[in-house]
Amino acid sequence: MTYDVLTMGRISVDIYPNDIGVGLADVTSFGKYLGGSPSNVAVAAARHGRATAVVTRTGDDPFGEYLHRELAKFGVDDRFVTPVAGLQTPATFCAIMPATHDFPLYFYGRFPTAPDLQIRADELDLDAIRDARIFWSTVTGLCQEPSRSAHIAAHEARPRAGLAEATGTAGQFTVLDLDYRPMFWDSEEAAREQVAKVLPHVTVAIGNEEECAVAVGHGTPDEQADRLLAAGVEIAVVKLGPEGVMAKTRTERVVSAPVPVETLNGLGAGDSFGGAFCHGLLAGWPLAQVLDYANASGAIVASRLACSDAMPTPEEVTALLAERGRLVPEAVAQ
């Protein structure tokens, strides 16, 4: 089948405290959820009715079984999710401190490597990757071999020039989430070197100002967006924190103001943004409406405890937009 959104990279079990506002040392109970940014994006897009799948690896253990069940529950195809012998499924702990907007992450089972960093190029279904309407990956997948070579092979299967002619599918996008986590890299320079290898195949790049700085150097958000466009990207999305998010093409610049909510857990909002952004792109909405919809989707998750379980439905997103006096994208598309 041809997927609307096919993501590749990290997966884990998120272990989130039920006790809010206290440090991990004082937490007494936890809940477990599917996690990992590309996997969350696939879940988010599925919530918006998109056919999605994820290419990743787990350990051959009960947590791996749990992740398969969760993907199925959310309607994400798990045929490209397989176990790696000898490695454990990673777990990610966080503390939830909404009063100070502090949500520190602690990664377990990722050092020196993790199953999802053992994806190999010769294991990939390049036809499925080539044919997907959106292929989504993150910078983290480039941090070590063999995952790095697998990600490069996946991007090379989707040449920016001539992709529609090669697949017979119009309106395809190749998205790179500039997600940079320093604990997985020797240096920012090392990450920038690897990003440069895949940018020639990318049509959409998404990141905050710090992540854009790793990819293309420091500067104003407009300067960073312009550098991404100069590298051949068609849509550069720069998240501006409390000022919202900007998207820039060669002919258009739009900014979506924040959608204020009472933040409970800031983790996962970016993945919800990503899944909703994919939905809006595929729906053919104007860029400004895609941003508003994605912004509202991210805000909803920020107001909830979990990530994957918290991904909103289209009805929830459009209700929030209408409540805040924003234009509902479906009305624009009609």
SVG drawing of the C-alpha trace seen along z (x, -y; Angstrom):
<svg xmlns="http://www.w3.org/2000/svg" viewBox="-17 -38 49 50">
<polyline fill="none" stroke="black" stroke-width="0.4" points="0.0,0.0 1.0,-3.6 1.2,-5.4 0.2,-9.0 2.9,-9.3 5.8,-6.9 8.2,-7.8 11.5,-6.3 13.6,-6.4 13.2,-6.4 10.7,-4.4 10.6,-3.8 8.4,-3.3 7.7,-6.6 7.6,-6.3 5.7,-9.4 5.0,-10.2 1.5,-10.3 2.8,-12.7 2.9,-16.2 5.2,-18.9 7.8,-16.7 11.2,-15.5 11.8,-11.9 13.3,-11.0 10.0,-11.7 7.6,-10.1 5.7,-7.2 3.8,-5.9 4.2,-6.0 2.2,-5.3 3.7,-3.8 3.1,-5.0 4.4,-4.6 7.1,-7.2 9.8,-8.3 9.4,-11.3 8.9,-9.7 6.6,-7.1 4.6,-9.8 4.3,-11.7 2.9,-8.6 0.4,-8.2 -0.6,-11.9 -1.1,-11.7 -3.2,-8.5 -5.4,-10.4 -6.1,-12.8 -7.2,-9.9 -4.0,-9.3 -2.6,-5.9 0.7,-5.7 3.5,-3.4 6.8,-3.6 10.2,-2.0 11.9,-1.2 13.3,1.5 12.6,2.7 14.2,5.1 12.9,8.7 11.2,8.3 7.9,7.5 8.3,3.8 8.7,4.4 5.5,6.5 3.8,3.6 4.9,1.1 3.5,3.3 0.2,3.4 0.2,-0.3 0.9,-1.0 -1.9,1.3 -4.2,-0.4 -3.5,-3.8 -3.9,-2.5 -0.2,-2.7 1.1,0.1 3.9,2.0 5.1,4.3 8.4,2.4 9.0,2.8 11.2,5.7 13.2,6.8 17.0,6.7 18.5,9.6 20.6,8.7 19.3,5.2 16.5,4.0 13.6,1.7 14.6,-1.8 12.7,-3.5 12.4,-7.3 11.6,-8.8 10.7,-12.4 9.7,-14.7 6.7,-16.9 7.1,-20.3 4.5,-22.6 5.0,-25.4 8.5,-26.0 7.9,-24.6 10.6,-22.1 10.3,-18.6 13.7,-16.9 14.2,-13.7 16.3,-10.7 17.1,-8.1 17.7,-4.5 18.7,-1.7 20.2,-4.0 23.8,-4.0 26.0,-2.9 23.3,-2.1 19.6,-1.4 17.5,1.0 16.2,-1.8 19.8,-2.9 20.4,0.6 18.2,0.1 20.2,1.3 20.0,0.0 19.6,3.5 16.6,4.1 14.6,1.1 11.5,1.4 12.7,-1.3 9.6,-1.0 7.4,-1.9 9.7,-4.7 9.8,-6.1 6.0,-5.9 4.9,-7.4 3.2,-10.7 5.2,-12.0 8.5,-10.5 9.4,-11.8 12.8,-11.3 14.7,-13.1 18.3,-14.2 18.7,-11.8 18.6,-8.9 21.9,-10.2 23.8,-10.1 25.4,-6.6 25.8,-3.6 24.1,-1.6 21.1,-3.9 23.0,-6.8 23.5,-4.8 20.0,-3.5 18.6,-7.1 20.8,-8.3 19.7,-5.4 16.0,-6.2 16.5,-9.8 18.4,-8.8 15.4,-6.7 13.4,-10.0 15.3,-12.3 14.0,-15.8 14.0,-16.4 11.8,-14.0 10.2,-12.2 6.7,-12.7 7.6,-11.5 9.4,-8.4 6.5,-7.4 3.5,-8.8 2.3,-10.5 1.9,-14.2 2.2,-16.2 4.9,-14.2 7.0,-15.7 10.2,-14.6 10.3,-16.0 13.4,-16.3 12.7,-17.1 15.8,-18.9 15.4,-17.4 18.8,-17.7 19.6,-16.0 23.2,-16.7 23.6,-13.5 23.5,-11.5 26.3,-13.4 29.9,-14.2 29.4,-17.8 27.1,-20.2 29.6,-20.2 29.3,-16.4 25.5,-16.7 25.7,-19.6 28.0,-17.4 25.4,-14.6 22.5,-17.0 24.3,-18.4 24.2,-14.9 20.4,-14.6 19.3,-18.2 19.7,-17.8 16.8,-15.4 14.5,-17.3 11.6,-19.4 10.4,-20.4 12.6,-21.1 11.2,-21.8 13.0,-22.9 13.3,-25.4 15.9,-28.2 18.5,-26.1 18.0,-23.1 18.1,-25.3 21.4,-26.7 22.9,-23.2 21.7,-22.5 22.6,-25.7 24.3,-28.0 23.2,-30.8 21.2,-33.8 17.8,-35.3 14.9,-32.9 14.5,-34.5 18.2,-34.0 18.0,-30.4 14.9,-29.8 16.6,-31.5 19.6,-29.2 17.4,-26.1 15.7,-27.4 19.0,-28.1 19.9,-24.4 16.9,-23.5 14.2,-23.0 10.8,-24.1 9.2,-24.9 11.3,-26.0 9.5,-25.9 11.1,-27.7 9.5,-27.4 9.7,-30.7 8.8,-29.5 6.5,-32.0 6.2,-34.0 4.6,-31.1 6.0,-29.5 7.1,-30.8 7.0,-29.0 8.8,-30.3 8.9,-29.4 10.5,-31.2 7.3,-33.2 5.6,-33.3 6.3,-34.0 3.6,-33.2 3.6,-33.3 1.1,-31.6 0.7,-33.1 0.7,-30.7 -2.5,-29.0 -2.4,-29.7 -3.2,-26.7 -2.4,-25.8 0.6,-23.6 0.7,-20.3 3.5,-18.5 5.4,-20.3 6.8,-17.0 5.0,-15.6 3.6,-18.9 6.1,-19.1 5.2,-15.6 1.5,-16.5 2.4,-19.6 4.3,-17.4 1.4,-14.9 -1.1,-17.7 1.3,-19.6 1.5,-16.5 -2.3,-16.2 -2.6,-19.9 0.0,-19.5 -1.7,-16.5 -5.1,-18.2 -3.7,-21.1 -4.6,-23.8 -3.0,-27.3 0.3,-27.3 -1.1,-29.8 -3.9,-27.4 -1.6,-24.4 0.4,-26.3 -2.6,-27.3 -4.0,-23.7 -0.6,-22.3 -0.1,-24.9 -3.5,-24.1 -2.8,-20.4 0.5,-20.9 -1.2,-23.1 -3.7,-20.4 -1.0,-17.8 0.9,-20.3 -2.2,-20.6 -2.3,-16.8 -0.1,-14.3 0.9,-11.8 2.2,-12.1 0.9,-9.4 -2.3,-8.8 -2.9,-12.6 -2.8,-13.1 -6.0,-15.0 -8.7,-14.2 -9.5,-16.7 -12.7,-17.6 -10.8,-18.6 -8.3,-20.7 -11.0,-22.5 -13.0,-23.1 -10.0,-24.8 -9.4,-26.9 -13.0,-28.0 -13.0,-28.7 -9.9,-31.0 -11.4,-32.8 -9.0,-31.2 -10.1,-30.2 -11.0,-26.5 -9.0,-24.9 -11.9,-22.8 -13.8,-26.0 -10.9,-27.3 -10.6,-24.2 -14.3,-24.3"/>
</svg>
